[in-house]
């Protein structure tokens, strides 16, 4: 026979592990009540039990041969836990010697799962015909509600001590009474009416119907509070001047070229023409080639330094045919040695109140 320590540890560990492993999967219960019930069951006594009658030892009948009936009282909390006490009278059958009586009583801590299954652990005192033993008891059962406040339970219990191991199989009928804390869904409170006058971004459209909050101040907005966009023509002119008889782009013009390059990046559908020019000094054929080289030099800067596609830039040399100042002089010559390029585009921009004031 196993020792009391081994059997107690095994039963306690099994019950505890069952509680821990499945409690995390269950949802919390939603009612709390006290209940009272009547019990009816069968007991399977340990095969080592016997009774001494007039000096003769008689064994108890094997299997679930002993009847038990009694009462139980418990309280269940809303989180699924409960505590229960019970008392059962025993009718014991003795092989070859008729029957006798005894009792069982104890208390259990029980956890109820939402699927109706419950597990419990507790202590028990059992008397078989004046022989009393104390037990550690583990219980598993199932609850079936069938009417308001009524339920039936079927359960199996295994109890162990240093001397005996007994089993119990029973049915109970229970009635809940006292008080209940079943939670009911509260009707949702209506949302507070929006403030009809608040205008956080100051655009003239109240917050409750403003579809574009935080509109920048000064923007003209539509009826939904969103910025009105308008088309605006953009025109940018580039002029780069050169030294005498030179097609080299001087570094001081790189900033102007970069500004044109950024606009071309923003407006990827726009192409430009770069026109090259010379002063009025020298042969016409030579100046024609020089003007073409000057236009190509600025194109090369846009392509190599500012990543503009070469397909978007055309070049043309005008030689000495289009001077700004139609003369040969120290003042006119530097102005005539140049390239010219113009970018024209249309883009959407926010309509501001200042633009509106100016009659845009």
Buried (B, 14 or more C-beta within 10 A) or exposed (E): EEEBEEBBBBBBEBBEEBBEEBEEEBEEBBEBBBBBBEBEBBBBBBEEBBBEBEEEEBBBBEEBBBBBBBBBBBBBBBEBBBBBBBBBBBBBBBEEBEBBEBBBBBBBBBBBBEEEBBBBBBBBBBBBBEBEBBBBBBBBBBBEEEEEEBBBBEBBBBBBBBBBBBBBBBBBBBBBEEEEEEEEEEEEEEEEEEEEEEBEBEBEBBBEEBEBEEBEEEBBBEEEBBBEBBEBEBEBEBBBBBEEEEBEBEEEBBEBBBBBBEBBEEBEEBEBEBBBBBBBBBEEEBBBBBBBBBBBBBBBBBBEEBEBEEEBBEBEBBBBEBBEBEEEEEEBBBBBBBBBBBBEBEEEBBBBEEBEEEEE
